């Protein structure tokens, strides 16, 4: 509930997808540092840094749901490729 998506969230997600593909992983999570607000104003295009990839990220409810969804997609993709 306290998470505030940065204005450039989609660009950060795309960068993470490129990093996942570069690592050759099917599924993973990333720790990302995002530049914060300044003088009480949100930045319109904050800088970010991917600092770690996690192939087994800690699981809360949302993470578990996402992993289940993605694993199901991967299984169907592999099954349909036969």
N, C-alpha and C positions, 0 to 999 in steps of 0.2 A: 503493500500500500504506500510506502514512503518513496518508492522508486519513481523518479521523474525522467521520462525518456528524453534524451537530448534531441534538439531540433533536427539533427542530421542522422537520426537513428538508422534509416534505410541504408545510408552510405556505410555506416559501421557494420551493419549486418552483411552487406555485400563484401566488405573487406574480410570479414570472418569466414565467409563461404570460400573466398579465394584462398585463404590460409588453410582451411580444411582440405581443399583440393590439392594444394601444394604439399601438404603432409601425407596425402594419400589415404586419408581416413574416410570411413563411411559416415561416422557419427562422432561428435565430440562437443565440448563446450569450451568457451574461451573466457579468460579473465581480461577485461578491458578497462584501462584507465581513461577517463574522459575529463577534459578540462572543465573546471567548475565555473559558476557564475562569477561575475565581478561587480562589485559595488551594488549588489542586490539585483542586478539585471542578468537575465539569461543570455547566454551567447547564442547567436544565430547559427554559427558554424564552429562549434568547439573542436579542438584537436583531440585525437585519441591515439592510444597505443595498445596494441595487443601484447600483453605481457606473459601469457601462459596459455597453452592448450591443455585441456583435461579430457582424457579419453574415458575417465570414470568420475565425473563430477559428483559432488555431494547431492543427494536427492531429497528434495522437498516435494510437496504435492505437485507443483507445476512442472518441475524437472521430470518427475516420474511420468506424468502424463505425456510430456513431449517425447521422452525416450520411447514409451510404448508406441506412440503414433509413428515415430521415425523407424523403429525396428520393424513394425508391421509393413511399412512402405518398402523397406529393404528386402524383407522376405518375399513379398509379392513381386518385386522387381526381379529378384534372382529366380523365383519360380517361373515367371512369365518369360524369362530369357531362355529357358530350356527348349 
